[in-house]
Amino acid sequence: TASTTTTTTAKKKTLFAPFSVGARRGAYTGNAGEALGQGITGGAKKLSEIAKVPLLMKESAVRVREIWLEQFREKPLVVPGTLTAEEYKTLRASATACPMFLVPVPRGEGYMNLVWQFQNDSFLYQTLESFQQGGSGAIDLGVVFFTELQGSHQLVLLHGELKTGLLTKEEAAKMIRFTREAYMDPARFAWIQKFNHRAREFDYNDYLKEFKPIEKWHAMGSS
């Protein structure tokens, strides 16, 4: 009924602190070095800055996931997601050991290369050109993993935020999925290991031929 819907909506709103992500588009102009220092990518540093954690703690893991995805689904600059505690444990260990890699994003007849970096429970994405500028390059996408519910709910909340107009929300969602799958699949992870620890052995053309990143990009959805 209408009254039930209103009550549910009101309850959901009370779980989240006053926070407008869309209003901050392009606001973060810091460099990768600053963003990868203490804290994260110019966004919320703790879950409590976005949500009312004590209230979320009272909900089941299934319900928290539903609330989280629903809250940000219509936000044009935010990509929400969730991982199980075990999934994130594996992802975090692999990304800590091998924090950087390349992802080619299709553009017209070709593609553009973005570099990702992981540190402090967050990924930063920027174009290869920006990365090569050193500390002055702009960040195009920041992804934060909130671990406050990892112990109690066996759940980690993912919050991706577009920082520039370079990527669409769908492309950002695909990039996040591409990253997660690259660390979870042993065959793909072998390329990340080579890139991070045996850079002289990493051949970009071989990577495109054998890893087939463009084909994988086109084949996957954005969920």
Sequence and secondary structure as in RCSB ss.txt:
>XXXX:A:sequence
TASTTTTTTAKKKTLFAPFSVGARRGAYTGNAGEALGQGITGGAKKLSEIAKVPLLMKESAVRVREIWLEQFREK
PLVVPGTLTAEEYKTLRASATACPMFLVPVPRGEGYMNLVWQFQNDSFLYQTLESFQQGGSGAIDLGVVFFTELQ
GSHQLVLLHGELKTGLLTKEEAAKMIRFTREAYMDPARFAWIQKFNHRAREFDYNDYLKEFKPIEKWHAMGSS
>XXXX:A:secstr
 HHHHHHHHHHHHHTB S  SGGGTT     HHHHTSSS SSS SSGGGTB HHHHHTS HHHHHHHHHHHHTT 
TTEEEEEEEHHHHHHHHHHHHHS EEEEEEEETTEEEEEEEEEETTEEEEEEHHHHHTGGG    EEEEEE TTH
HHHSEEEEEEEE SSSS HHHHHHHHHHHHHHHHSHHHHHHHHHHHH GGG  HHHIIIII HHHHHHHS   
